[in-house]
């Protein structure tokens, strides 16, 4: 894939601890063959990289960066400010100046360490509610909306050359899209550098519509931003209560009817998944002047987080490679473009 699309956009994948440490040679070989960009699933989230004040765990992030450099990849940092998987000390702060100082220390320490080595950062992650208003995170509660501008300014100062992104899910939903546009304009009006939008692609076979995906890409592009499709996977399983997005706090009780393909994916669903991926990639190619990177959230169906979200223990098939690392029909459909 990386060779086929090299004149259009990066083809990326999110990698976990085992993949960073290259514990499985076959997985590593597939990663290097197919992808030219990487994003860390969890090792750079604050509770892992900065669990306590004055304590940083850089071993795995260092190994992650070294892996990307060894293979000549675009290396994304994920993520600096997020309300979830958050270091506990952030949650205990209730004074504005103390939170600003904690943000300054956290962002500058991490970004400066990887200055010139990490190509782009998801500076702020999932700061919007579904209606487009700002999420009531500890950062908003203590600092106010200006925490967003401050986070981007701190990151830019720490590494002026790195690309800076705002990353979120459901960015195709009209209300949330309008909220994101408002957020972007606030950053721009506040003098913060923002290079792009990370538009998470946690999508389904039938939604969001191609029209809403395209409208979103164009809308963000009109603001002078790149669009990175940051977390692409397409769930083929029944969707409980029409759950959308990636709010990890949403979980549903396991029921047999929510896990219908435990013995394998029926041919008609394989075909539907292939068509869905082909249609979406055709759209990305149409707007390759805006789309800069397409990152799958995982390498194969074996390791996808969707086996456990939003219902634990399910057998999902959202990626291009199956549990034995074989390419699926969706992979062939994309390459035929």
Secondary structure, 3 states (H helix, E strand, C coil): CCCCCCCCCEEEEEECHHHHCCCCHHHHHHHHHHCCEEEECCCCCHHHHCCECCECCCHHHHHHHHHHHHCCCEEEEEEEEECCCCCHHHHCCCCHHHHHHHHHHHHHHHHHHCCCCCCEEEEEECCECCCCCECCCHHHHHHCCHHHHHHHHHHHHHCCCCEEEEEECCCCCHHHHHHHHHHHHHHHHCCCCCCEEEECCEEECCCCCHHHHHHHHHHHHCCCCEEEEEEEEEECCCCHHHCCCCCCCCCCCCCHHHCCCCCCCCHHHHHHHHHHHHHHHHHHHHCCCCEEEEEECCCCHHHCHHHCCCCCCCCCCCCCECCCCCECHHHHHHHCC
